């Protein structure tokens, strides 16, 4: 039963990533594209965690944590650049 649930959730996350990629490429404005990129980070983290659950390996949880930190920093930097035009003051 868990294997079926993992496959269904994996399929849903892959569809979500494809829709996020569409929004990233076609997004009408720059904030929409930044939000799509941040959502892609979150969906990527969910896929990594799902894979870690599927193969029962804990190292993927640490990798997901590192990617989450990278996603937060990159989104913050892009938003600051969008608002001020400069990242470092």
N, CA, C and O atoms as a GROMACS GRO file, in nm:
protein
  356
    1UNK      N    1   0.082  -0.120   0.000
    1UNK     CA    2   0.000   0.000   0.000
    1UNK      C    3   0.086   0.126   0.000
    1UNK      O    4   0.054   0.223  -0.068
    2UNK      N    5   0.196   0.124   0.077
    2UNK     CA    6   0.284   0.240   0.081
    2UNK      C    7   0.352   0.262  -0.054
    2UNK      O    8   0.373   0.376  -0.095
    3UNK      N    9   0.385   0.154  -0.124
    3UNK     CA   10   0.448   0.167  -0.255
    3UNK      C   11   0.355   0.236  -0.354
    3UNK      O   12   0.399   0.320  -0.433
    4UNK      N   13   0.228   0.202  -0.350
    4UNK     CA   14   0.131   0.265  -0.439
    4UNK      C   15   0.116   0.413  -0.406
    4UNK      O   16   0.110   0.497  -0.496
    5UNK      N   17   0.110   0.446  -0.278
    5UNK     CA   18   0.099   0.586  -0.237
    5UNK      C   19   0.222   0.666  -0.280
    5UNK      O   20   0.209   0.780  -0.323
    6UNK      N   21   0.340   0.607  -0.268
    6UNK     CA   22   0.463   0.675  -0.309
    6UNK      C   23   0.463   0.701  -0.459
    6UNK      O   24   0.506   0.807  -0.504
    7UNK      N   25   0.416   0.605  -0.537
    7UNK     CA   26   0.410   0.624  -0.681
    7UNK      C   27   0.310   0.732  -0.721
    7UNK      O   28   0.338   0.813  -0.810
    8UNK      N   29   0.195   0.734  -0.656
    8UNK     CA   30   0.094   0.835  -0.688
    8UNK      C   31   0.144   0.974  -0.651
    8UNK      O   32   0.130   1.068  -0.730
    9UNK      N   33   0.201   0.988  -0.534
    9UNK     CA   34   0.252   1.119  -0.491
    9UNK      C   35   0.368   1.163  -0.580
    9UNK      O   36   0.379   1.281  -0.613
   10UNK      N   37   0.454   1.069  -0.620
   10UNK     CA   38   0.563   1.102  -0.711
   10UNK      C   39   0.512   1.152  -0.844
   10UNK      O   40   0.566   1.248  -0.900
   11UNK      N   41   0.408   1.090  -0.897
   11UNK     CA   42   0.349   1.135  -1.023
   11UNK      C   43   0.290   1.274  -1.009
   11UNK      O   44   0.307   1.359  -1.096
   12UNK      N   45   0.220   1.298  -0.900
   12UNK     CA   46   0.160   1.431  -0.877
   12UNK      C   47   0.269   1.538  -0.864
   12UNK      O   48   0.254   1.648  -0.917
   13UNK      N   49   0.378   1.506  -0.796
   13UNK     CA   50   0.487   1.602  -0.782
   13UNK      C   51   0.555   1.630  -0.915
   13UNK      O   52   0.596   1.743  -0.942
   14UNK      N   53   0.568   1.528  -0.999
   14UNK     CA   54   0.628   1.550  -1.132
   14UNK      C   55   0.540   1.639  -1.219
   14UNK      O   56   0.591   1.725  -1.290
   15UNK      N   57   0.409   1.619  -1.213
   15UNK     CA   58   0.317   1.706  -1.286
   15UNK      C   59   0.327   1.849  -1.233
   15UNK      O   60   0.326   1.945  -1.310
   16UNK      N   61   0.337   1.862  -1.103
   16UNK     CA   62   0.351   1.994  -1.043
   16UNK      C   63   0.480   2.063  -1.088
   16UNK      O   64   0.481   2.183  -1.114
   17UNK      N   65   0.589   1.987  -1.096
   17UNK     CA   66   0.715   2.044  -1.144
   17UNK      C   67   0.704   2.089  -1.288
   17UNK      O   68   0.760   2.193  -1.324
   18UNK      N   69   0.634   2.015  -1.372
   18UNK     CA   70   0.616   2.055  -1.512
   18UNK      C   71   0.536   2.184  -1.520
   18UNK      O   72   0.568   2.272  -1.600
   19UNK      N   73   0.431   2.195  -1.439
   19UNK     CA   74   0.352   2.318  -1.438
   19UNK      C   75   0.433   2.437  -1.385
   19UNK      O   76   0.418   2.549  -1.433
   20UNK      N   77   0.518   2.411  -1.287
   20UNK     CA   78   0.604   2.518  -1.236
   20UNK      C   79   0.705   2.562  -1.342
   20UNK      O   80   0.735   2.680  -1.354
   21UNK      N   81   0.757   2.468  -1.418
   21UNK     CA   82   0.850   2.502  -1.524
   21UNK      C   83   0.782   2.587  -1.630
   21UNK      O   84   0.843   2.681  -1.683
   22UNK      N   85   0.657   2.556  -1.661
   22UNK     CA   86   0.581   2.638  -1.755
   22UNK      C   87   0.568   2.781  -1.703
   22UNK      O   88   0.588   2.877  -1.778
   23UNK      N   89   0.534   2.794  -1.575
   23UNK     CA   90   0.518   2.929  -1.518
   23UNK      C   91   0.652   3.002  -1.513
   23UNK      O   92   0.657   3.124  -1.528
   24UNK      N   93   0.760   2.928  -1.492
   24UNK     CA   94   0.893   2.989  -1.489
   24UNK      C   95   0.931   3.042  -1.626
   24UNK      O   96   0.991   3.149  -1.636
   25UNK      N   97   0.897   2.971  -1.730
   25UNK     CA   98   0.936   3.012  -1.865
   25UNK      C   99   0.841   3.116  -1.924
   25UNK      O  100   0.885   3.204  -1.999
   26UNK      N  101   0.712   3.109  -1.892
   26UNK     CA  102   0.612   3.194  -1.955
   26UNK      C  103   0.566   3.308  -1.865
   26UNK      O  104   0.505   3.403  -1.913
   27UNK      N  105   0.595   3.300  -1.737
   27UNK     CA  106   0.547   3.397  -1.638
   27UNK      C  107   0.539   3.539  -1.690
   27UNK      O  108   0.635   3.589  -1.749
   28UNK      N  109   0.426   3.605  -1.668
   28UNK     CA  110   0.411   3.739  -1.724
   28UNK      C  111   0.506   3.843  -1.662
   28UNK      O  112   0.547   3.937  -1.730
   29UNK      N  113   0.539   3.827  -1.538
   29UNK     CA  114   0.627   3.924  -1.472
   29UNK      C  115   0.735   3.851  -1.395
   29UNK      O  116   0.726   3.731  -1.372
   30UNK      N  117   0.837   3.926  -1.357
   30UNK     CA  118   0.950   3.868  -1.285
   30UNK      C  119   0.912   3.810  -1.148
   30UNK      O  120   0.964   3.704  -1.113
   31UNK      N  121   0.826   3.874  -1.069
   31UNK     CA  122   0.789   3.812  -0.941
   31UNK      C  123   0.721   3.676  -0.957
   31UNK      O  124   0.739   3.587  -0.874
   32UNK      N  125   0.644   3.659  -1.065
   32UNK     CA  126   0.582   3.529  -1.091
   32UNK      C  127   0.688   3.424  -1.117
   32UNK      O  128   0.674   3.310  -1.074
   33UNK      N  129   0.792   3.460  -1.187
   33UNK     CA  130   0.900   3.366  -1.217
   33UNK      C  131   0.980   3.331  -1.092
   33UNK      O  132   1.020   3.216  -1.074
   34UNK      N  133   1.002   3.429  -1.007
   34UNK     CA  134   1.074   3.401  -0.881
   34UNK      C  135   0.991   3.308  -0.793
   34UNK      O  136   1.045   3.216  -0.731
   35UNK      N  137   0.861   3.331  -0.786
   35UNK     CA  138   0.774   3.245  -0.708
   35UNK      C  139   0.769   3.103  -0.766
   35UNK      O  140   0.766   3.006  -0.690
   36UNK      N  141   0.769   3.092  -0.898
   36UNK     CA  142   0.771   2.959  -0.961
   36UNK      C  143   0.901   2.886  -0.930
   36UNK      O  144   0.901   2.765  -0.907
   37UNK      N  145   1.013   2.959  -0.929
   37UNK     CA  146   1.141   2.896  -0.896
   37UNK      C  147   1.143   2.849  -0.751
   37UNK      O  148   1.194   2.741  -0.722
   38UNK      N  149   1.088   2.928  -0.662
   38UNK     CA  150   1.081   2.888  -0.521
   38UNK      C  151   0.991   2.766  -0.503
   38UNK      O  152   1.023   2.677  -0.424
   39UNK      N  153   0.882   2.762  -0.574
   39UNK     CA  154   0.792   2.647  -0.567
   39UNK      C  155   0.858   2.523  -0.626
   39UNK      O  156   0.834   2.411  -0.580
   40UNK      N  157   0.942   2.542  -0.728
   40UNK     CA  158   1.016   2.427  -0.784
   40UNK      C  159   1.115   2.372  -0.681
   40UNK      O  160   1.134   2.251  -0.673
   41UNK      N  161   1.178   2.461  -0.604
   41UNK     CA  162   1.265   2.414  -0.496
   41UNK      C  163   1.186   2.327  -0.397
   41UNK      O  164   1.233   2.221  -0.356
   42UNK      N  165   1.069   2.374  -0.359
   42UNK     CA  166   0.988   2.301  -0.262
   42UNK      C  167   0.945   2.165  -0.317
   42UNK      O  168   0.950   2.064  -0.246
   43UNK      N  169   0.904   2.162  -0.444
   43UNK     CA  170   0.863   2.035  -0.504
   43UNK      C  171   0.982   1.941  -0.521
   43UNK      O  172   0.968   1.820  -0.506
   44UNK      N  173   1.099   1.996  -0.552
   44UNK     CA  174   1.219   1.914  -0.561
   44UNK      C  175   1.256   1.853  -0.427
   44UNK      O  176   1.297   1.737  -0.420
   45UNK      N  177   1.241   1.931  -0.322
   45UNK     CA  178   1.267   1.880  -0.187
   45UNK      C  179   1.169   1.768  -0.154
   45UNK      O  180   1.208   1.666  -0.097
   46UNK      N  181   1.043   1.786  -0.191
   46UNK     CA  182   0.944   1.682  -0.165
   46UNK      C  183   0.977   1.554  -0.241
   46UNK      O  184   0.959   1.445  -0.188
   47UNK      N  185   1.025   1.567  -0.365
   47UNK     CA  186   1.063   1.449  -0.441
   47UNK      C  187   1.182   1.377  -0.378
   47UNK      O  188   1.185   1.254  -0.373
   48UNK      N  189   1.279   1.453  -0.331
   48UNK     CA  190   1.395   1.392  -0.266
   48UNK      C  191   1.353   1.320  -0.138
   48UNK      O  192   1.400   1.210  -0.112
   49UNK      N  193   1.267   1.383  -0.060
   49UNK     CA  194   1.218   1.318   0.062
   49UNK      C  195   1.136   1.193   0.030
   49UNK      O  196   1.146   1.092   0.100
   50UNK      N  197   1.057   1.200  -0.074
   50UNK     CA  198   0.979   1.084  -0.114
   50UNK      C  199   1.069   0.969  -0.158
   50UNK      O  200   1.043   0.853  -0.126
   51UNK      N  201   1.175   1.001  -0.230
   51UNK     CA  202   1.270   0.898  -0.271
   51UNK      C  203   1.341   0.838  -0.150
   51UNK      O  204   1.364   0.718  -0.144
   52UNK      N  205   1.375   0.922  -0.054
   52UNK     CA  206   1.438   0.874   0.069
   52UNK      C  207   1.347   0.780   0.147
   52UNK      O  208   1.394   0.682   0.205
   53UNK      N  209   1.219   0.811   0.148
   53UNK     CA  210   1.123   0.722   0.214
   53UNK      C  211   1.111   0.591   0.137
   53UNK      O  212   1.102   0.484   0.198
   54UNK      N  213   1.112   0.599   0.004
   54UNK     CA  214   1.093   0.479  -0.077
   54UNK      C  215   1.208   0.380  -0.060
   54UNK      O  216   1.186   0.260  -0.054
   55UNK      N  217   1.331   0.430  -0.054
   55UNK     CA  218   1.445   0.338  -0.043
   55UNK      C  219   1.493   0.322   0.101
   55UNK      O  220   1.589   0.249   0.127
   56UNK      N  221   1.426   0.390   0.193
   56UNK     CA  222   1.456   0.381   0.336
   56UNK      C  223   1.601   0.416   0.367
   56UNK      O  224   1.673   0.340   0.431
   57UNK      N  225   1.642   0.534   0.320
   57UNK     CA  226   1.778   0.582   0.342
   57UNK      C  227   1.768   0.724   0.399
   57UNK      O  228   1.701   0.810   0.341
   58UNK      N  229   1.833   0.748   0.510
   58UNK     CA  230   1.820   0.876   0.581
   58UNK      C  231   1.908   0.987   0.524
   58UNK      O  232   1.889   1.103   0.559
   59UNK      N  233   2.004   0.955   0.438
   59UNK     CA  234   2.095   1.057   0.387
   59UNK      C  235   2.021   1.158   0.298
   59UNK      O  236   2.065   1.272   0.284
   60UNK      N  237   1.911   1.117   0.238
   60UNK     CA  238   1.835   1.206   0.150
   60UNK      C  239   1.765   1.317   0.229
   60UNK      O  240   1.736   1.423   0.174
   61UNK      N  241   1.740   1.293   0.355
   61UNK     CA  242   1.678   1.397   0.438
   61UNK      C  243   1.776   1.511   0.463
   61UNK      O  244   1.736   1.627   0.468
   62UNK      N  245   1.902   1.478   0.479
   62UNK     CA  246   2.004   1.582   0.495
   62UNK      C  247   2.023   1.659   0.365
   62UNK      O  248   2.042   1.781   0.367
   63UNK      N  249   2.020   1.590   0.253
   63UNK     CA  250   2.031   1.656   0.123
   63UNK      C  251   1.913   1.751   0.101
   63UNK      O  252   1.930   1.860   0.048
   64UNK      N  253   1.794   1.709   0.143
   64UNK     CA  254   1.676   1.795   0.129
   64UNK      C  255   1.689   1.920   0.215
   64UNK      O  256   1.645   2.028   0.175
   65UNK      N  257   1.748   1.906   0.332
   65UNK     CA  258   1.769   2.021   0.420
   65UNK      C  259   1.866   2.121   0.356
   65UNK      O  260   1.844   2.242   0.362
   66UNK      N  261   1.972   2.071   0.295
   66UNK     CA  262   2.067   2.159   0.228
   66UNK      C  263   2.003   2.231   0.110
   66UNK      O  264   2.027   2.350   0.089
   67UNK      N  265   1.924   2.160   0.034
   67UNK     CA  266   1.856   2.223  -0.080
   67UNK      C  267   1.754   2.325  -0.032
   67UNK      O  268   1.735   2.428  -0.098
   68UNK      N  269   1.689   2.300   0.081
   68UNK     CA  270   1.594   2.397   0.136
   68UNK      C  271   1.665   2.526   0.176
   68UNK      O  272   1.615   2.635   0.151
   69UNK      N  273   1.783   2.513   0.236
   69UNK     CA  274   1.859   2.633   0.273
   69UNK      C  275   1.904   2.708   0.149
   69UNK      O  276   1.900   2.831   0.146
   70UNK      N  277   1.948   2.637   0.046
   70UNK     CA  278   1.989   2.700  -0.078
   70UNK      C  279   1.871   2.772  -0.144
   70UNK      O  280   1.887   2.882  -0.195
   71UNK      N  281   1.755   2.709  -0.142
   71UNK     CA  282   1.636   2.771  -0.200
   71UNK      C  283   1.595   2.897  -0.127
   71UNK      O  284   1.557   2.996  -0.190
   72UNK      N  285   1.604   2.895   0.005
   72UNK     CA  286   1.569   3.015   0.083
   72UNK      C  287   1.664   3.130   0.053
   72UNK      O  288   1.620   3.243   0.032
   73UNK      N  289   1.793   3.102   0.051
   73UNK     CA  290   1.891   3.207   0.027
   73UNK      C  291   1.877   3.263  -0.114
   73UNK      O  292   1.884   3.385  -0.134
   74UNK      N  293   1.858   3.176  -0.212
   74UNK     CA  294   1.848   3.225  -0.349
   74UNK      C  295   1.720   3.305  -0.371
   74UNK      O  296   1.722   3.406  -0.441
   75UNK      N  297   1.610   3.262  -0.311
   75UNK     CA  298   1.486   3.339  -0.324
   75UNK      C  299   1.499   3.475  -0.255
   75UNK      O  300   1.452   3.576  -0.308
   76UNK      N  301   1.561   3.478  -0.139
   76UNK     CA  302   1.581   3.605  -0.069
   76UNK      C  303   1.670   3.699  -0.150
   76UNK      O  304   1.642   3.818  -0.159
   77UNK      N  305   1.775   3.646  -0.208
   77UNK     CA  306   1.866   3.729  -0.288
   77UNK      C  307   1.796   3.782  -0.413
   77UNK      O  308   1.813   3.899  -0.448
   78UNK      N  309   1.718   3.699  -0.479
   78UNK     CA  310   1.647   3.745  -0.599
   78UNK      C  311   1.543   3.851  -0.565
   78UNK      O  312   1.528   3.948  -0.640
   79UNK      N  313   1.473   3.834  -0.454
   79UNK     CA  314   1.374   3.935  -0.414
   79UNK      C  315   1.441   4.067  -0.376
   79UNK      O  316   1.391   4.175  -0.408
   80UNK      N  317   1.552   4.057  -0.306
   80UNK     CA  318   1.624   4.180  -0.270
   80UNK      C  319   1.676   4.251  -0.394
   80UNK      O  320   1.672   4.374  -0.402
   81UNK      N  321   1.725   4.176  -0.491
   81UNK     CA  322   1.772   4.235  -0.615
   81UNK      C  323   1.655   4.299  -0.692
   81UNK      O  324   1.670   4.405  -0.752
   82UNK      N  325   1.541   4.234  -0.688
   82UNK     CA  326   1.424   4.286  -0.757
   82UNK      C  327   1.377   4.417  -0.694
   82UNK      O  328   1.338   4.509  -0.765
   83UNK      N  329   1.382   4.426  -0.562
   83UNK     CA  330   1.333   4.545  -0.493
   83UNK      C  331   1.432   4.661  -0.499
   83UNK      O  332   1.391   4.775  -0.519
   84UNK      N  333   1.562   4.633  -0.481
   84UNK     CA  334   1.661   4.740  -0.467
   84UNK      C  335   1.753   4.753  -0.587
   84UNK      O  336   1.812   4.859  -0.607
   85UNK      N  337   1.767   4.651  -0.665
   85UNK     CA  338   1.859   4.656  -0.778
   85UNK      C  339   2.002   4.622  -0.740
   85UNK      O  340   2.091   4.622  -0.826
   86UNK      N  341   2.027   4.592  -0.611
   86UNK     CA  342   2.160   4.558  -0.567
   86UNK      C  343   2.146   4.461  -0.450
   86UNK      O  344   2.059   4.477  -0.364
   87UNK      N  345   2.231   4.360  -0.448
   87UNK     CA  346   2.222   4.260  -0.343
   87UNK      C  347   2.306   4.300  -0.222
   87UNK      O  348   2.260   4.290  -0.108
   88UNK      N  349   2.427   4.345  -0.247
   88UNK     CA  350   2.517   4.382  -0.138
   88UNK      C  351   2.513   4.534  -0.123
   88UNK      O  352   2.531   4.608  -0.220
   89UNK      N  353   2.490   4.579  -0.002
   89UNK     CA  354   2.481   4.725   0.021
   89UNK      C  355   2.615   4.782   0.055
   89UNK      O  356   2.627   4.903   0.077
   0.00000   0.00000   0.00000
